[in-house]
Amino acid sequence: MPSFAAAFRRLWQPRKGLFWLMLGFQALSSALVLFIQIHEPPAGLRFMLGLLALTNSLISWWLLARLWREGAPPAPGDPAHVDAHG
Protein backbone atom coordinates (compact mmCIF):
# COMPACT_ATOMS: atom_id res chain seq x y z
CA MET A 1 0.00 0.00 0.00
CA PRO A 2 1.48 3.37 -0.97
CA SER A 3 2.37 5.84 1.72
CA PHE A 4 0.30 8.95 2.27
CA ALA A 5 3.04 11.12 0.74
CA ALA A 6 3.16 8.97 -2.40
CA ALA A 7 -0.63 9.02 -2.75
CA PHE A 8 -0.73 12.78 -2.20
CA ARG A 9 2.01 13.29 -4.82
CA ARG A 10 -0.08 11.34 -7.34
CA LEU A 11 -2.98 13.77 -6.88
CA TRP A 12 -1.23 17.08 -6.19
CA GLN A 13 0.17 17.94 -9.62
CA PRO A 14 -0.20 21.72 -10.12
CA ARG A 15 1.90 21.66 -13.29
CA LYS A 16 -0.77 19.62 -15.10
CA GLY A 17 -3.85 21.18 -16.61
CA LEU A 18 -6.00 18.24 -15.48
CA PHE A 19 -5.30 19.16 -11.87
CA TRP A 20 -6.61 22.71 -12.34
CA LEU A 21 -9.62 21.51 -14.33
CA MET A 22 -10.48 19.10 -11.53
CA LEU A 23 -10.26 21.86 -8.92
CA GLY A 24 -12.28 24.21 -11.11
CA PHE A 25 -15.09 21.70 -11.60
CA GLN A 26 -15.15 20.95 -7.87
CA ALA A 27 -15.31 24.65 -7.00
CA LEU A 28 -18.06 25.27 -9.55
CA SER A 29 -20.21 22.41 -8.28
CA SER A 30 -19.74 23.62 -4.69
CA ALA A 31 -20.71 27.17 -5.71
CA LEU A 32 -23.82 25.90 -7.50
CA VAL A 33 -24.95 23.89 -4.47
CA LEU A 34 -24.30 26.88 -2.20
CA PHE A 35 -26.38 29.08 -4.52
CA ILE A 36 -29.23 26.56 -4.45
CA GLN A 37 -29.17 26.40 -0.66
CA ILE A 38 -28.96 30.15 -0.06
CA HIS A 39 -31.31 31.53 -2.73
CA GLU A 40 -33.83 28.67 -3.01
CA PRO A 41 -34.65 29.15 -6.71
CA PRO A 42 -37.85 27.80 -8.31
CA ALA A 43 -38.10 24.04 -8.77
CA GLY A 44 -37.18 23.98 -12.47
CA LEU A 45 -34.09 26.13 -11.99
CA ARG A 46 -33.16 24.18 -8.87
CA PHE A 47 -33.36 20.94 -10.86
CA MET A 48 -31.20 22.33 -13.69
CA LEU A 49 -28.58 23.76 -11.32
CA GLY A 50 -28.51 20.53 -9.32
CA LEU A 51 -28.05 18.52 -12.50
CA LEU A 52 -25.23 20.84 -13.59
CA ALA A 53 -23.58 20.54 -10.15
CA LEU A 54 -23.84 16.74 -10.31
CA THR A 55 -22.37 16.70 -13.82
CA ASN A 56 -19.49 18.92 -12.69
CA SER A 57 -18.72 16.65 -9.77
CA LEU A 58 -18.77 13.55 -12.01
CA ILE A 59 -16.38 15.22 -14.46
CA SER A 60 -14.17 16.15 -11.51
CA TRP A 61 -14.11 12.53 -10.30
CA TRP A 62 -13.20 11.37 -13.81
CA LEU A 63 -10.31 13.88 -13.93
CA LEU A 64 -9.21 12.73 -10.47
CA ALA A 65 -9.14 9.12 -11.70
CA ARG A 66 -7.03 10.15 -14.70
CA LEU A 67 -4.56 11.96 -12.46
CA TRP A 68 -4.38 8.92 -10.19
CA ARG A 69 -3.76 6.52 -13.10
CA GLU A 70 -1.11 8.71 -14.70
CA GLY A 71 0.73 9.13 -11.41
CA ALA A 72 3.26 11.78 -10.59
CA PRO A 73 6.83 12.19 -11.72
CA PRO A 74 9.26 10.72 -9.19
CA ALA A 75 10.29 12.95 -6.30
CA PRO A 76 13.81 14.43 -6.46
CA GLY A 77 15.09 12.09 -3.72
CA ASP A 78 13.64 8.89 -5.21
CA PRO A 79 16.05 6.36 -6.74
CA ALA A 80 13.86 6.25 -9.85
CA HIS A 81 14.42 9.98 -10.33
CA VAL A 82 18.19 9.54 -10.07
CA ASP A 83 18.17 6.61 -12.50
CA ALA A 84 16.05 8.45 -15.07
CA HIS A 85 17.94 11.73 -14.87
CA GLY A 86 21.32 10.56 -13.59
Phi and psi in radians as a Rosetta constraint file:
Dihedral C 1 N 2 CA 2 C 2 CIRCULARHARMONIC -1.206 0.35
Dihedral N 2 CA 2 C 2 N 3 CIRCULARHARMONIC 2.653 0.35
Dihedral C 2 N 3 CA 3 C 3 CIRCULARHARMONIC -1.232 0.35
Dihedral N 3 CA 3 C 3 N 4 CIRCULARHARMONIC 2.903 0.35
Dihedral C 3 N 4 CA 4 C 4 CIRCULARHARMONIC -1.071 0.35
Dihedral N 4 CA 4 C 4 N 5 CIRCULARHARMONIC -0.701 0.35
Dihedral C 4 N 5 CA 5 C 5 CIRCULARHARMONIC -1.119 0.35
Dihedral N 5 CA 5 C 5 N 6 CIRCULARHARMONIC -0.702 0.35
Dihedral C 5 N 6 CA 6 C 6 CIRCULARHARMONIC -1.176 0.35
Dihedral N 6 CA 6 C 6 N 7 CIRCULARHARMONIC -0.721 0.35
Dihedral C 6 N 7 CA 7 C 7 CIRCULARHARMONIC -1.147 0.35
Dihedral N 7 CA 7 C 7 N 8 CIRCULARHARMONIC -0.720 0.35
Dihedral C 7 N 8 CA 8 C 8 CIRCULARHARMONIC -1.120 0.35
Dihedral N 8 CA 8 C 8 N 9 CIRCULARHARMONIC -0.684 0.35
Dihedral C 8 N 9 CA 9 C 9 CIRCULARHARMONIC -1.145 0.35
Dihedral N 9 CA 9 C 9 N 10 CIRCULARHARMONIC -0.516 0.35
Dihedral C 9 N 10 CA 10 C 10 CIRCULARHARMONIC -1.222 0.35
Dihedral N 10 CA 10 C 10 N 11 CIRCULARHARMONIC -0.502 0.35
Dihedral C 10 N 11 CA 11 C 11 CIRCULARHARMONIC -1.674 0.35
Dihedral N 11 CA 11 C 11 N 12 CIRCULARHARMONIC -0.650 0.35
Dihedral C 11 N 12 CA 12 C 12 CIRCULARHARMONIC -1.507 0.35
Dihedral N 12 CA 12 C 12 N 13 CIRCULARHARMONIC 1.640 0.35
Dihedral C 12 N 13 CA 13 C 13 CIRCULARHARMONIC -2.328 0.35
Dihedral N 13 CA 13 C 13 N 14 CIRCULARHARMONIC 1.286 0.35
Dihedral C 13 N 14 CA 14 C 14 CIRCULARHARMONIC -1.156 0.35
Dihedral N 14 CA 14 C 14 N 15 CIRCULARHARMONIC -0.198 0.35
Dihedral C 14 N 15 CA 15 C 15 CIRCULARHARMONIC -1.447 0.35
Dihedral N 15 CA 15 C 15 N 16 CIRCULARHARMONIC -0.159 0.35
Dihedral C 15 N 16 CA 16 C 16 CIRCULARHARMONIC -1.741 0.35
Dihedral N 16 CA 16 C 16 N 17 CIRCULARHARMONIC 2.442 0.35
Dihedral C 16 N 17 CA 17 C 17 CIRCULARHARMONIC -1.145 0.35
Dihedral N 17 CA 17 C 17 N 18 CIRCULARHARMONIC -0.545 0.35
Dihedral C 17 N 18 CA 18 C 18 CIRCULARHARMONIC -1.056 0.35
Dihedral N 18 CA 18 C 18 N 19 CIRCULARHARMONIC -0.625 0.35
Dihedral C 18 N 19 CA 19 C 19 CIRCULARHARMONIC -1.080 0.35
Dihedral N 19 CA 19 C 19 N 20 CIRCULARHARMONIC -0.810 0.35
Dihedral C 19 N 20 CA 20 C 20 CIRCULARHARMONIC -1.256 0.35
Dihedral N 20 CA 20 C 20 N 21 CIRCULARHARMONIC -0.598 0.35
Dihedral C 20 N 21 CA 21 C 21 CIRCULARHARMONIC -1.098 0.35
Dihedral N 21 CA 21 C 21 N 22 CIRCULARHARMONIC -0.752 0.35
Dihedral C 21 N 22 CA 22 C 22 CIRCULARHARMONIC -1.049 0.35
Dihedral N 22 CA 22 C 22 N 23 CIRCULARHARMONIC -0.816 0.35
Dihedral C 22 N 23 CA 23 C 23 CIRCULARHARMONIC -1.121 0.35
Dihedral N 23 CA 23 C 23 N 24 CIRCULARHARMONIC -0.671 0.35
Dihedral C 23 N 24 CA 24 C 24 CIRCULARHARMONIC -1.122 0.35
Dihedral N 24 CA 24 C 24 N 25 CIRCULARHARMONIC -0.769 0.35
Dihedral C 24 N 25 CA 25 C 25 CIRCULARHARMONIC -1.139 0.35
Dihedral N 25 CA 25 C 25 N 26 CIRCULARHARMONIC -0.670 0.35
Dihedral C 25 N 26 CA 26 C 26 CIRCULARHARMONIC -1.138 0.35
Dihedral N 26 CA 26 C 26 N 27 CIRCULARHARMONIC -0.738 0.35
Dihedral C 26 N 27 CA 27 C 27 CIRCULARHARMONIC -1.146 0.35
Dihedral N 27 CA 27 C 27 N 28 CIRCULARHARMONIC -0.705 0.35
Dihedral C 27 N 28 CA 28 C 28 CIRCULARHARMONIC -1.149 0.35
Dihedral N 28 CA 28 C 28 N 29 CIRCULARHARMONIC -0.740 0.35
Dihedral C 28 N 29 CA 29 C 29 CIRCULARHARMONIC -1.162 0.35
Dihedral N 29 CA 29 C 29 N 30 CIRCULARHARMONIC -0.646 0.35
Dihedral C 29 N 30 CA 30 C 30 CIRCULARHARMONIC -1.143 0.35
Dihedral N 30 CA 30 C 30 N 31 CIRCULARHARMONIC -0.708 0.35
Dihedral C 30 N 31 CA 31 C 31 CIRCULARHARMONIC -1.150 0.35
Dihedral N 31 CA 31 C 31 N 32 CIRCULARHARMONIC -0.671 0.35
Dihedral C 31 N 32 CA 32 C 32 CIRCULARHARMONIC -1.126 0.35
Dihedral N 32 CA 32 C 32 N 33 CIRCULARHARMONIC -0.771 0.35
Dihedral C 32 N 33 CA 33 C 33 CIRCULARHARMONIC -1.136 0.35
Dihedral N 33 CA 33 C 33 N 34 CIRCULARHARMONIC -0.697 0.35
Dihedral C 33 N 34 CA 34 C 34 CIRCULARHARMONIC -1.095 0.35
Dihedral N 34 CA 34 C 34 N 35 CIRCULARHARMONIC -0.724 0.35
Dihedral C 34 N 35 CA 35 C 35 CIRCULARHARMONIC -1.072 0.35
Dihedral N 35 CA 35 C 35 N 36 CIRCULARHARMONIC -0.758 0.35
Dihedral C 35 N 36 CA 36 C 36 CIRCULARHARMONIC -1.075 0.35
Dihedral N 36 CA 36 C 36 N 37 CIRCULARHARMONIC -0.743 0.35
Dihedral C 36 N 37 CA 37 C 37 CIRCULARHARMONIC -1.244 0.35
Dihedral N 37 CA 37 C 37 N 38 CIRCULARHARMONIC -0.646 0.35
Dihedral C 37 N 38 CA 38 C 38 CIRCULARHARMONIC -1.386 0.35
Dihedral N 38 CA 38 C 38 N 39 CIRCULARHARMONIC -0.809 0.35
Dihedral C 38 N 39 CA 39 C 39 CIRCULARHARMONIC -1.614 0.35
Dihedral N 39 CA 39 C 39 N 40 CIRCULARHARMONIC -0.303 0.35
Dihedral C 39 N 40 CA 40 C 40 CIRCULARHARMONIC 0.802 0.35
Dihedral N 40 CA 40 C 40 N 41 CIRCULARHARMONIC 1.187 0.35
Dihedral C 40 N 41 CA 41 C 41 CIRCULARHARMONIC -1.204 0.35
Dihedral N 41 CA 41 C 41 N 42 CIRCULARHARMONIC 2.970 0.35
Dihedral C 41 N 42 CA 42 C 42 CIRCULARHARMONIC -1.029 0.35
Dihedral N 42 CA 42 C 42 N 43 CIRCULARHARMONIC 2.818 0.35
Dihedral C 42 N 43 CA 43 C 43 CIRCULARHARMONIC -0.991 0.35
Dihedral N 43 CA 43 C 43 N 44 CIRCULARHARMONIC -0.762 0.35
Dihedral C 43 N 44 CA 44 C 44 CIRCULARHARMONIC -1.117 0.35
Dihedral N 44 CA 44 C 44 N 45 CIRCULARHARMONIC -0.776 0.35
Dihedral C 44 N 45 CA 45 C 45 CIRCULARHARMONIC -1.194 0.35
Dihedral N 45 CA 45 C 45 N 46 CIRCULARHARMONIC -0.662 0.35
Dihedral C 45 N 46 CA 46 C 46 CIRCULARHARMONIC -1.074 0.35
Dihedral N 46 CA 46 C 46 N 47 CIRCULARHARMONIC -0.736 0.35
Dihedral C 46 N 47 CA 47 C 47 CIRCULARHARMONIC -1.099 0.35
Dihedral N 47 CA 47 C 47 N 48 CIRCULARHARMONIC -0.801 0.35
Dihedral C 47 N 48 CA 48 C 48 CIRCULARHARMONIC -1.140 0.35
Dihedral N 48 CA 48 C 48 N 49 CIRCULARHARMONIC -0.755 0.35
Dihedral C 48 N 49 CA 49 C 49 CIRCULARHARMONIC -1.173 0.35
Dihedral N 49 CA 49 C 49 N 50 CIRCULARHARMONIC -0.655 0.35
Dihedral C 49 N 50 CA 50 C 50 CIRCULARHARMONIC -1.133 0.35
Dihedral N 50 CA 50 C 50 N 51 CIRCULARHARMONIC -0.710 0.35
Dihedral C 50 N 51 CA 51 C 51 CIRCULARHARMONIC -1.135 0.35
Dihedral N 51 CA 51 C 51 N 52 CIRCULARHARMONIC -0.706 0.35
Dihedral C 51 N 52 CA 52 C 52 CIRCULARHARMONIC -1.138 0.35
Dihedral N 52 CA 52 C 52 N 53 CIRCULARHARMONIC -0.724 0.35
Dihedral C 52 N 53 CA 53 C 53 CIRCULARHARMONIC -1.111 0.35
Dihedral N 53 CA 53 C 53 N 54 CIRCULARHARMONIC -0.722 0.35
Dihedral C 53 N 54 CA 54 C 54 CIRCULARHARMONIC -1.131 0.35
Dihedral N 54 CA 54 C 54 N 55 CIRCULARHARMONIC -0.739 0.35
Dihedral C 54 N 55 CA 55 C 55 CIRCULARHARMONIC -1.081 0.35
Dihedral N 55 CA 55 C 55 N 56 CIRCULARHARMONIC -0.760 0.35
Dihedral C 55 N 56 CA 56 C 56 CIRCULARHARMONIC -1.076 0.35
Dihedral N 56 CA 56 C 56 N 57 CIRCULARHARMONIC -0.713 0.35
Dihedral C 56 N 57 CA 57 C 57 CIRCULARHARMONIC -1.215 0.35
Dihedral N 57 CA 57 C 57 N 58 CIRCULARHARMONIC -0.618 0.35
Dihedral C 57 N 58 CA 58 C 58 CIRCULARHARMONIC -1.161 0.35
Dihedral N 58 CA 58 C 58 N 59 CIRCULARHARMONIC -0.700 0.35
Dihedral C 58 N 59 CA 59 C 59 CIRCULARHARMONIC -1.112 0.35
Dihedral N 59 CA 59 C 59 N 60 CIRCULARHARMONIC -0.692 0.35
Dihedral C 59 N 60 CA 60 C 60 CIRCULARHARMONIC -1.099 0.35
Dihedral N 60 CA 60 C 60 N 61 CIRCULARHARMONIC -0.742 0.35
Dihedral C 60 N 61 CA 61 C 61 CIRCULARHARMONIC -1.116 0.35
Dihedral N 61 CA 61 C 61 N 62 CIRCULARHARMONIC -0.651 0.35
Dihedral C 61 N 62 CA 62 C 62 CIRCULARHARMONIC -1.138 0.35
Dihedral N 62 CA 62 C 62 N 63 CIRCULARHARMONIC -0.745 0.35
Dihedral C 62 N 63 CA 63 C 63 CIRCULARHARMONIC -1.138 0.35
Dihedral N 63 CA 63 C 63 N 64 CIRCULARHARMONIC -0.664 0.35
Dihedral C 63 N 64 CA 64 C 64 CIRCULARHARMONIC -1.066 0.35
Dihedral N 64 CA 64 C 64 N 65 CIRCULARHARMONIC -0.743 0.35
Dihedral C 64 N 65 CA 65 C 65 CIRCULARHARMONIC -1.117 0.35
Dihedral N 65 CA 65 C 65 N 66 CIRCULARHARMONIC -0.672 0.35
Dihedral C 65 N 66 CA 66 C 66 CIRCULARHARMONIC -1.139 0.35
Dihedral N 66 CA 66 C 66 N 67 CIRCULARHARMONIC -0.751 0.35
Dihedral C 66 N 67 CA 67 C 67 CIRCULARHARMONIC -1.078 0.35
Dihedral N 67 CA 67 C 67 N 68 CIRCULARHARMONIC -0.706 0.35
Dihedral C 67 N 68 CA 68 C 68 CIRCULARHARMONIC -1.136 0.35
Dihedral N 68 CA 68 C 68 N 69 CIRCULARHARMONIC -0.740 0.35
Dihedral C 68 N 69 CA 69 C 69 CIRCULARHARMONIC -1.172 0.35
Dihedral N 69 CA 69 C 69 N 70 CIRCULARHARMONIC -0.718 0.35
Dihedral C 69 N 70 CA 70 C 70 CIRCULARHARMONIC -1.228 0.35
Dihedral N 70 CA 70 C 70 N 71 CIRCULARHARMONIC -0.504 0.35
Dihedral C 70 N 71 CA 71 C 71 CIRCULARHARMONIC 1.286 0.35
Dihedral N 71 CA 71 C 71 N 72 CIRCULARHARMONIC -3.133 0.35
Dihedral C 71 N 72 CA 72 C 72 CIRCULARHARMONIC -1.938 0.35
Dihedral N 72 CA 72 C 72 N 73 CIRCULARHARMONIC 2.758 0.35
Dihedral C 72 N 73 CA 73 C 73 CIRCULARHARMONIC -1.135 0.35
Dihedral N 73 CA 73 C 73 N 74 CIRCULARHARMONIC 2.664 0.35
Dihedral C 73 N 74 CA 74 C 74 CIRCULARHARMONIC -1.063 0.35
Dihedral N 74 CA 74 C 74 N 75 CIRCULARHARMONIC 2.585 0.35
Dihedral C 74 N 75 CA 75 C 75 CIRCULARHARMONIC -1.205 0.35
Dihedral N 75 CA 75 C 75 N 76 CIRCULARHARMONIC 2.708 0.35
Dihedral C 75 N 76 CA 76 C 76 CIRCULARHARMONIC -0.994 0.35
Dihedral N 76 CA 76 C 76 N 77 CIRCULARHARMONIC -0.516 0.35
Dihedral C 76 N 77 CA 77 C 77 CIRCULARHARMONIC -1.532 0.35
Dihedral N 77 CA 77 C 77 N 78 CIRCULARHARMONIC -0.154 0.35
Dihedral C 77 N 78 CA 78 C 78 CIRCULARHARMONIC -1.227 0.35
Dihedral N 78 CA 78 C 78 N 79 CIRCULARHARMONIC 2.524 0.35
Dihedral C 78 N 79 CA 79 C 79 CIRCULARHARMONIC -1.068 0.35
Dihedral N 79 CA 79 C 79 N 80 CIRCULARHARMONIC -0.572 0.35
Dihedral C 79 N 80 CA 80 C 80 CIRCULARHARMONIC -1.132 0.35
Dihedral N 80 CA 80 C 80 N 81 CIRCULARHARMONIC -0.586 0.35
Dihedral C 80 N 81 CA 81 C 81 CIRCULARHARMONIC -1.191 0.35
Dihedral N 81 CA 81 C 81 N 82 CIRCULARHARMONIC -0.696 0.35
Dihedral C 81 N 82 CA 82 C 82 CIRCULARHARMONIC -1.193 0.35
Dihedral N 82 CA 82 C 82 N 83 CIRCULARHARMONIC -0.712 0.35
Dihedral C 82 N 83 CA 83 C 83 CIRCULARHARMONIC -1.136 0.35
Dihedral N 83 CA 83 C 83 N 84 CIRCULARHARMONIC -0.712 0.35
Dihedral C 83 N 84 CA 84 C 84 CIRCULARHARMONIC -1.304 0.35
Dihedral N 84 CA 84 C 84 N 85 CIRCULARHARMONIC -0.570 0.35
Dihedral C 84 N 85 CA 85 C 85 CIRCULARHARMONIC -2.051 0.35
Dihedral N 85 CA 85 C 85 N 86 CIRCULARHARMONIC 0.196 0.35
